[in-house]
Amino acid sequence: MFSYKDLLHELQLFNTHGVEVGSIGESTLGQRIPYIFVGQKNGNYMIVQSAIHAREHITALLCLCQAKYLVKNSDLLNLGGIYFIPMANPDGVRLCQEGVDFIDDEERRRFLSELNGGSDFSLWKSNVNGVDINVNFDANWGKGASNVFNPDKENYVGKCPESEAETQALVRFTLAVKPLVTLSYHCKGEVVYWKFNQATHRLWRDKRYADAIARSTGYTLIDGKGSTGGYKDWCIKMLKIPSYTIEVGSDTFEHPFPYSQFDNILKQNEDLPRRLLNSVVKDKQRLEKAGIDWTLSI
């Protein structure tokens, strides 16, 4: 399994080779939420985030390997820069992999063990408050078909939108970066979610890129009806940018998802962020040259 400790070790290696690394903020337990930046600092940015759901930690390894690929292949055309956030929920990932022993607070350990119904947290999705971060964003918050309204291992929306430290960190960082496009990696299903109440002109724009993602990965497009409060949803609603949730890994496998499938997942997604960002930047530049705001029409 790819752990938080593994991630911190890899960050040291990136830093040693002159690659920018940093933190978008801290988790509920005060752990750094790291990022890796690869590409040009020219204002044309993309955010790729993963492992917002604890049990989907295989996506953290994917995100890290995507960053490594671009560092090793610096000769590839990159029209902007990509911020990779491999582990948006480090507390949850550690809980999923290690159980409660790493947590100092005895009351929290007891709360989580009772909530989970035992010591095996391998199917846990939430953070250490029992909040599912990917339904905690201010985008039709609390109106999802699967939402629950008490702490749980999954689907609890929190006390209010953006109640969680992890959500707040992602929101602040995203507003500061002003990305042109975002990707969120989840597991599993081999589907791409792309839709969230976009106006008609943006709907066509976002569908174009979604079709390209589907062709590249072999995944199926899903409109996500009944799903709200996610990072993708918030980006579409608040920033009016194309934003996608990609579910990697075949549904034929159960959670905890087997790492034996990682090579296939990487093959399907390794160069996708770069190619998607290049497409977005080219479209933006073409429209700006014609005097058209790309957020309004494409």
Contacts in CASP RR format, 6 or more apart in sequence:
PFRMAT RR
TARGET T0000
AUTHOR 0000-0000-0000
METHOD contacts of the structure
MODEL  1
MFSYKDLLHELQLFNTHGVEVGSIGESTLGQRIPYIFVGQKNGNYMIVQS
AIHAREHITALLCLCQAKYLVKNSDLLNLGGIYFIPMANPDGVRLCQEGV
DFIDDEERRRFLSELNGGSDFSLWKSNVNGVDINVNFDANWGKGASNVFN
PDKENYVGKCPESEAETQALVRFTLAVKPLVTLSYHCKGEVVYWKFNQAT
HRLWRDKRYADAIARSTGYTLIDGKGSTGGYKDWCIKMLKIPSYTIEVGS
DTFEHPFPYSQFDNILKQNEDLPRRLLNSVVKDKQRLEKAGIDWTLSI
1 57 0 8 1.000
1 97 0 8 1.000
1 259 0 8 1.000
2 57 0 8 1.000
2 58 0 8 1.000
2 60 0 8 1.000
2 61 0 8 1.000
2 64 0 8 1.000
2 259 0 8 1.000
3 57 0 8 1.000
3 93 0 8 1.000
3 94 0 8 1.000
3 97 0 8 1.000
4 31 0 8 1.000
4 87 0 8 1.000
4 90 0 8 1.000
4 93 0 8 1.000
4 94 0 8 1.000
7 34 0 8 1.000
7 60 0 8 1.000
7 64 0 8 1.000
7 86 0 8 1.000
7 87 0 8 1.000
7 90 0 8 1.000
8 34 0 8 1.000
10 64 0 8 1.000
11 21 0 8 1.000
11 22 0 8 1.000
11 34 0 8 1.000
11 36 0 8 1.000
14 21 0 8 1.000
14 36 0 8 1.000
14 67 0 8 1.000
14 71 0 8 1.000
15 21 0 8 1.000
17 71 0 8 1.000
19 36 0 8 1.000
19 37 0 8 1.000
19 38 0 8 1.000
19 67 0 8 1.000
19 71 0 8 1.000
20 36 0 8 1.000
20 37 0 8 1.000
20 38 0 8 1.000
21 34 0 8 1.000
21 35 0 8 1.000
21 36 0 8 1.000
21 37 0 8 1.000
22 32 0 8 1.000
22 34 0 8 1.000
22 35 0 8 1.000
22 36 0 8 1.000
22 37 0 8 1.000
23 32 0 8 1.000
23 33 0 8 1.000
23 34 0 8 1.000
23 35 0 8 1.000
24 33 0 8 1.000
24 34 0 8 1.000
24 35 0 8 1.000
24 85 0 8 1.000
24 169 0 8 1.000
24 170 0 8 1.000
24 172 0 8 1.000
24 173 0 8 1.000
25 32 0 8 1.000
25 33 0 8 1.000
25 165 0 8 1.000
25 169 0 8 1.000
25 172 0 8 1.000
25 173 0 8 1.000
26 32 0 8 1.000
26 33 0 8 1.000
26 165 0 8 1.000
26 169 0 8 1.000
27 33 0 8 1.000
27 89 0 8 1.000
27 90 0 8 1.000
27 91 0 8 1.000
27 127 0 8 1.000
27 128 0 8 1.000
27 165 0 8 1.000
27 166 0 8 1.000
27 169 0 8 1.000
28 91 0 8 1.000
28 127 0 8 1.000
28 128 0 8 1.000
28 129 0 8 1.000
28 164 0 8 1.000
28 165 0 8 1.000
28 166 0 8 1.000
29 91 0 8 1.000
29 103 0 8 1.000
29 128 0 8 1.000
30 165 0 8 1.000
31 90 0 8 1.000
31 91 0 8 1.000
31 94 0 8 1.000
32 90 0 8 1.000
33 85 0 8 1.000
33 87 0 8 1.000
33 88 0 8 1.000
33 90 0 8 1.000
33 166 0 8 1.000
33 169 0 8 1.000
34 85 0 8 1.000
34 86 0 8 1.000
34 87 0 8 1.000
35 83 0 8 1.000
35 84 0 8 1.000
35 85 0 8 1.000
35 173 0 8 1.000
36 64 0 8 1.000
36 67 0 8 1.000
36 83 0 8 1.000
36 84 0 8 1.000
36 86 0 8 1.000
37 81 0 8 1.000
37 82 0 8 1.000
37 83 0 8 1.000
37 84 0 8 1.000
38 67 0 8 1.000
38 70 0 8 1.000
38 71 0 8 1.000
38 78 0 8 1.000
38 81 0 8 1.000
38 82 0 8 1.000
38 84 0 8 1.000
39 70 0 8 1.000
39 78 0 8 1.000
39 80 0 8 1.000
39 81 0 8 1.000
39 82 0 8 1.000
40 78 0 8 1.000
40 79 0 8 1.000
40 80 0 8 1.000
40 81 0 8 1.000
41 81 0 8 1.000
42 80 0 8 1.000
42 81 0 8 1.000
43 80 0 8 1.000
43 81 0 8 1.000
43 178 0 8 1.000
44 79 0 8 1.000
44 80 0 8 1.000
44 81 0 8 1.000
44 180 0 8 1.000
44 277 0 8 1.000
44 280 0 8 1.000
44 281 0 8 1.000
44 284 0 8 1.000
45 80 0 8 1.000
45 81 0 8 1.000
45 82 0 8 1.000
45 83 0 8 1.000
45 177 0 8 1.000
45 178 0 8 1.000
45 179 0 8 1.000
45 180 0 8 1.000
46 80 0 8 1.000
46 81 0 8 1.000
46 82 0 8 1.000
46 83 0 8 1.000
46 179 0 8 1.000
46 180 0 8 1.000
46 181 0 8 1.000
46 182 0 8 1.000
46 183 0 8 1.000
46 273 0 8 1.000
46 276 0 8 1.000
46 277 0 8 1.000
46 280 0 8 1.000
47 82 0 8 1.000
47 83 0 8 1.000
47 85 0 8 1.000
47 173 0 8 1.000
47 174 0 8 1.000
47 177 0 8 1.000
47 179 0 8 1.000
47 182 0 8 1.000
47 183 0 8 1.000
48 63 0 8 1.000
48 66 0 8 1.000
48 82 0 8 1.000
48 83 0 8 1.000
48 84 0 8 1.000
48 85 0 8 1.000
48 182 0 8 1.000
48 183 0 8 1.000
48 184 0 8 1.000
48 185 0 8 1.000
48 273 0 8 1.000
49 63 0 8 1.000
49 84 0 8 1.000
49 85 0 8 1.000
49 88 0 8 1.000
49 170 0 8 1.000
49 182 0 8 1.000
49 183 0 8 1.000
49 184 0 8 1.000
49 185 0 8 1.000
49 231 0 8 1.000
50 56 0 8 1.000
50 59 0 8 1.000
50 60 0 8 1.000
50 62 0 8 1.000
50 63 0 8 1.000
50 85 0 8 1.000
50 86 0 8 1.000
50 87 0 8 1.000
50 88 0 8 1.000
50 184 0 8 1.000
50 185 0 8 1.000
50 186 0 8 1.000
51 57 0 8 1.000
51 59 0 8 1.000
51 60 0 8 1.000
51 63 0 8 1.000
51 86 0 8 1.000
51 87 0 8 1.000
51 88 0 8 1.000
51 89 0 8 1.000
51 93 0 8 1.000
51 185 0 8 1.000
52 88 0 8 1.000
52 89 0 8 1.000
52 133 0 8 1.000
52 134 0 8 1.000
52 166 0 8 1.000
52 184 0 8 1.000
52 186 0 8 1.000
52 231 0 8 1.000
53 89 0 8 1.000
53 125 0 8 1.000
53 132 0 8 1.000
53 133 0 8 1.000
53 134 0 8 1.000
53 154 0 8 1.000
53 186 0 8 1.000
53 187 0 8 1.000
54 89 0 8 1.000
54 92 0 8 1.000
54 93 0 8 1.000
54 95 0 8 1.000
54 96 0 8 1.000
54 121 0 8 1.000
54 124 0 8 1.000
54 125 0 8 1.000
54 126 0 8 1.000
54 127 0 8 1.000
55 96 0 8 1.000
55 122 0 8 1.000
55 123 0 8 1.000
55 124 0 8 1.000
55 125 0 8 1.000
55 255 0 8 1.000
55 256 0 8 1.000
55 257 0 8 1.000
56 125 0 8 1.000
56 185 0 8 1.000
56 186 0 8 1.000
56 187 0 8 1.000
56 188 0 8 1.000
56 257 0 8 1.000
57 87 0 8 1.000
57 93 0 8 1.000
57 96 0 8 1.000
57 97 0 8 1.000
58 187 0 8 1.000
58 248 0 8 1.000
58 257 0 8 1.000
58 259 0 8 1.000
58 261 0 8 1.000
58 262 0 8 1.000
58 265 0 8 1.000
59 185 0 8 1.000
59 186 0 8 1.000
59 187 0 8 1.000
59 248 0 8 1.000
60 86 0 8 1.000
60 87 0 8 1.000
60 93 0 8 1.000
61 86 0 8 1.000
61 259 0 8 1.000
61 262 0 8 1.000
62 185 0 8 1.000
62 248 0 8 1.000
62 262 0 8 1.000
62 265 0 8 1.000
62 266 0 8 1.000
62 269 0 8 1.000
63 84 0 8 1.000
63 85 0 8 1.000
63 86 0 8 1.000
63 185 0 8 1.000
64 84 0 8 1.000
64 86 0 8 1.000
65 266 0 8 1.000
65 270 0 8 1.000
66 84 0 8 1.000
66 269 0 8 1.000
66 270 0 8 1.000
66 271 0 8 1.000
66 272 0 8 1.000
66 273 0 8 1.000
67 82 0 8 1.000
67 84 0 8 1.000
67 86 0 8 1.000
69 270 0 8 1.000
69 271 0 8 1.000
70 76 0 8 1.000
70 78 0 8 1.000
70 82 0 8 1.000
70 273 0 8 1.000
70 274 0 8 1.000
76 271 0 8 1.000
76 274 0 8 1.000
77 278 0 8 1.000
78 274 0 8 1.000
78 277 0 8 1.000
78 278 0 8 1.000
79 277 0 8 1.000
79 278 0 8 1.000
79 281 0 8 1.000
79 282 0 8 1.000
80 277 0 8 1.000
80 278 0 8 1.000
80 281 0 8 1.000
81 277 0 8 1.000
82 273 0 8 1.000
82 274 0 8 1.000
82 277 0 8 1.000
83 173 0 8 1.000
83 177 0 8 1.000
83 179 0 8 1.000
84 273 0 8 1.000
85 170 0 8 1.000
85 173 0 8 1.000
87 93 0 8 1.000
88 133 0 8 1.000
88 166 0 8 1.000
88 170 0 8 1.000
89 127 0 8 1.000
89 133 0 8 1.000
89 166 0 8 1.000
91 127 0 8 1.000
91 128 0 8 1.000
91 166 0 8 1.000
92 124 0 8 1.000
92 126 0 8 1.000
92 127 0 8 1.000
92 128 0 8 1.000
94 102 0 8 1.000
95 102 0 8 1.000
95 103 0 8 1.000
95 112 0 8 1.000
95 121 0 8 1.000
95 124 0 8 1.000
95 128 0 8 1.000
96 121 0 8 1.000
96 122 0 8 1.000
96 123 0 8 1.000
96 124 0 8 1.000
97 121 0 8 1.000
97 122 0 8 1.000
99 119 0 8 1.000
99 121 0 8 1.000
100 108 0 8 1.000
100 109 0 8 1.000
100 112 0 8 1.000
100 113 0 8 1.000
100 119 0 8 1.000
100 121 0 8 1.000
101 109 0 8 1.000
103 109 0 8 1.000
103 112 0 8 1.000
103 128 0 8 1.000
108 128 0 8 1.000
111 151 0 8 1.000
112 121 0 8 1.000
112 128 0 8 1.000
112 130 0 8 1.000
113 119 0 8 1.000
115 130 0 8 1.000
115 151 0 8 1.000
115 152 0 8 1.000
115 153 0 8 1.000
116 124 0 8 1.000
116 153 0 8 1.000
121 153 0 8 1.000
122 255 0 8 1.000
122 256 0 8 1.000
123 153 0 8 1.000
123 255 0 8 1.000
123 256 0 8 1.000
124 153 0 8 1.000
124 154 0 8 1.000
125 132 0 8 1.000
125 153 0 8 1.000
125 154 0 8 1.000
125 155 0 8 1.000
126 132 0 8 1.000
126 133 0 8 1.000
126 151 0 8 1.000
126 152 0 8 1.000
126 153 0 8 1.000
126 154 0 8 1.000
126 156 0 8 1.000
127 133 0 8 1.000
127 164 0 8 1.000
127 166 0 8 1.000
129 151 0 8 1.000
129 158 0 8 1.000
129 164 0 8 1.000
130 151 0 8 1.000
130 152 0 8 1.000
130 153 0 8 1.000
130 156 0 8 1.000
131 151 0 8 1.000
131 156 0 8 1.000
131 157 0 8 1.000
131 158 0 8 1.000
131 163 0 8 1.000
131 164 0 8 1.000
132 152 0 8 1.000
132 154 0 8 1.000
132 155 0 8 1.000
132 156 0 8 1.000
132 157 0 8 1.000
133 164 0 8 1.000
133 166 0 8 1.000
133 167 0 8 1.000
134 184 0 8 1.000
134 186 0 8 1.000
134 229 0 8 1.000
134 230 0 8 1.000
134 231 0 8 1.000
135 141 0 8 1.000
135 142 0 8 1.000
135 144 0 8 1.000
135 147 0 8 1.000
135 155 0 8 1.000
135 156 0 8 1.000
135 157 0 8 1.000
135 158 0 8 1.000
135 228 0 8 1.000
135 229 0 8 1.000
135 230 0 8 1.000
136 157 0 8 1.000
136 158 0 8 1.000
136 161 0 8 1.000
136 162 0 8 1.000
136 163 0 8 1.000
136 164 0 8 1.000
136 167 0 8 1.000
136 229 0 8 1.000
136 230 0 8 1.000
137 161 0 8 1.000
137 162 0 8 1.000
137 167 0 8 1.000
137 171 0 8 1.000
137 229 0 8 1.000
137 230 0 8 1.000
137 231 0 8 1.000
137 233 0 8 1.000
137 234 0 8 1.000
138 161 0 8 1.000
138 162 0 8 1.000
138 229 0 8 1.000
138 234 0 8 1.000
138 238 0 8 1.000
139 196 0 8 1.000
139 228 0 8 1.000
139 229 0 8 1.000
139 230 0 8 1.000
139 233 0 8 1.000
139 234 0 8 1.000
139 236 0 8 1.000
139 237 0 8 1.000
139 238 0 8 1.000
140 197 0 8 1.000
140 228 0 8 1.000
140 229 0 8 1.000
140 233 0 8 1.000
140 237 0 8 1.000
141 157 0 8 1.000
141 160 0 8 1.000
141 161 0 8 1.000
141 228 0 8 1.000
141 229 0 8 1.000
142 149 0 8 1.000
142 157 0 8 1.000
142 228 0 8 1.000
142 229 0 8 1.000
143 226 0 8 1.000
143 228 0 8 1.000
144 226 0 8 1.000
144 227 0 8 1.000
144 228 0 8 1.000
144 229 0 8 1.000
145 226 0 8 1.000
145 227 0 8 1.000
146 155 0 8 1.000
146 227 0 8 1.000
147 155 0 8 1.000
147 156 0 8 1.000
147 157 0 8 1.000
147 228 0 8 1.000
148 155 0 8 1.000
148 156 0 8 1.000
148 157 0 8 1.000
149 156 0 8 1.000
149 157 0 8 1.000
149 158 0 8 1.000
150 156 0 8 1.000
151 158 0 8 1.000
157 229 0 8 1.000
158 164 0 8 1.000
161 229 0 8 1.000
162 168 0 8 1.000
162 171 0 8 1.000
170 231 0 8 1.000
171 234 0 8 1.000
174 182 0 8 1.000
174 235 0 8 1.000
174 239 0 8 1.000
178 239 0 8 1.000
179 235 0 8 1.000
179 239 0 8 1.000
179 241 0 8 1.000
180 241 0 8 1.000
180 242 0 8 1.000
180 277 0 8 1.000
180 280 0 8 1.000
180 281 0 8 1.000
180 284 0 8 1.000
181 209 0 8 1.000
181 241 0 8 1.000
181 242 0 8 1.000
181 243 0 8 1.000
181 244 0 8 1.000
181 276 0 8 1.000
181 277 0 8 1.000
181 280 0 8 1.000
182 231 0 8 1.000
182 232 0 8 1.000
182 235 0 8 1.000
182 241 0 8 1.000
182 243 0 8 1.000
182 244 0 8 1.000
183 243 0 8 1.000
183 244 0 8 1.000
183 246 0 8 1.000
183 272 0 8 1.000
183 273 0 8 1.000
183 276 0 8 1.000
184 231 0 8 1.000
184 232 0 8 1.000
184 243 0 8 1.000
184 244 0 8 1.000
184 245 0 8 1.000
184 246 0 8 1.000
185 245 0 8 1.000
185 246 0 8 1.000
185 248 0 8 1.000
185 269 0 8 1.000
186 245 0 8 1.000
186 246 0 8 1.000
186 247 0 8 1.000
186 248 0 8 1.000
187 247 0 8 1.000
187 248 0 8 1.000
187 249 0 8 1.000
187 257 0 8 1.000
188 247 0 8 1.000
188 248 0 8 1.000
188 249 0 8 1.000
188 250 0 8 1.000
188 251 0 8 1.000
188 253 0 8 1.000
188 255 0 8 1.000
188 257 0 8 1.000
189 219 0 8 1.000
189 247 0 8 1.000
189 248 0 8 1.000
189 249 0 8 1.000
189 250 0 8 1.000
189 251 0 8 1.000
190 217 0 8 1.000
190 218 0 8 1.000
190 219 0 8 1.000
190 220 0 8 1.000
190 247 0 8 1.000
190 248 0 8 1.000
190 249 0 8 1.000
190 250 0 8 1.000
190 251 0 8 1.000
191 219 0 8 1.000
191 220 0 8 1.000
191 221 0 8 1.000
191 222 0 8 1.000
191 246 0 8 1.000
191 247 0 8 1.000
192 210 0 8 1.000
192 213 0 8 1.000
192 214 0 8 1.000
192 217 0 8 1.000
192 219 0 8 1.000
192 220 0 8 1.000
192 221 0 8 1.000
192 222 0 8 1.000
192 244 0 8 1.000
192 245 0 8 1.000
192 246 0 8 1.000
192 247 0 8 1.000
193 222 0 8 1.000
193 223 0 8 1.000
193 224 0 8 1.000
193 227 0 8 1.000
193 232 0 8 1.000
193 244 0 8 1.000
193 245 0 8 1.000
193 246 0 8 1.000
193 247 0 8 1.000
194 206 0 8 1.000
194 207 0 8 1.000
194 209 0 8 1.000
194 210 0 8 1.000
194 213 0 8 1.000
194 221 0 8 1.000
194 222 0 8 1.000
194 223 0 8 1.000
194 242 0 8 1.000
194 243 0 8 1.000
194 244 0 8 1.000
194 245 0 8 1.000
195 203 0 8 1.000
195 206 0 8 1.000
195 207 0 8 1.000
195 223 0 8 1.000
195 224 0 8 1.000
195 225 0 8 1.000
196 224 0 8 1.000
196 228 0 8 1.000
196 232 0 8 1.000
196 233 0 8 1.000
196 236 0 8 1.000
196 237 0 8 1.000
196 243 0 8 1.000
197 236 0 8 1.000
197 237 0 8 1.000
198 206 0 8 1.000
198 236 0 8 1.000
201 296 0 8 1.000
201 297 0 8 1.000
201 298 0 8 1.000
202 236 0 8 1.000
202 240 0 8 1.000
202 242 0 8 1.000
202 295 0 8 1.000
202 296 0 8 1.000
202 298 0 8 1.000
204 298 0 8 1.000
205 242 0 8 1.000
205 283 0 8 1.000
205 297 0 8 1.000
205 298 0 8 1.000
206 236 0 8 1.000
206 242 0 8 1.000
206 243 0 8 1.000
208 298 0 8 1.000
209 242 0 8 1.000
209 244 0 8 1.000
209 276 0 8 1.000
209 279 0 8 1.000
209 280 0 8 1.000
210 221 0 8 1.000
210 242 0 8 1.000
210 244 0 8 1.000
211 221 0 8 1.000
212 275 0 8 1.000
212 276 0 8 1.000
212 279 0 8 1.000
213 219 0 8 1.000
213 244 0 8 1.000
213 246 0 8 1.000
213 272 0 8 1.000
213 276 0 8 1.000
214 220 0 8 1.000
214 221 0 8 1.000
216 268 0 8 1.000
216 272 0 8 1.000
216 275 0 8 1.000
217 246 0 8 1.000
217 268 0 8 1.000
217 269 0 8 1.000
217 272 0 8 1.000
218 268 0 8 1.000
219 246 0 8 1.000
219 247 0 8 1.000
219 268 0 8 1.000
227 233 0 8 1.000
230 245 0 8 1.000
231 243 0 8 1.000
231 245 0 8 1.000
232 243 0 8 1.000
232 244 0 8 1.000
232 245 0 8 1.000
233 243 0 8 1.000
235 241 0 8 1.000
235 243 0 8 1.000
236 242 0 8 1.000
236 243 0 8 1.000
240 295 0 8 1.000
241 295 0 8 1.000
242 280 0 8 1.000
246 269 0 8 1.000
248 265 0 8 1.000
248 268 0 8 1.000
248 269 0 8 1.000
249 257 0 8 1.000
249 261 0 8 1.000
249 264 0 8 1.000
249 265 0 8 1.000
250 261 0 8 1.000
253 261 0 8 1.000
283 294 0 8 1.000
283 298 0 8 1.000
284 294 0 8 1.000
287 293 0 8 1.000
287 294 0 8 1.000
287 297 0 8 1.000
287 298 0 8 1.000
288 294 0 8 1.000
END
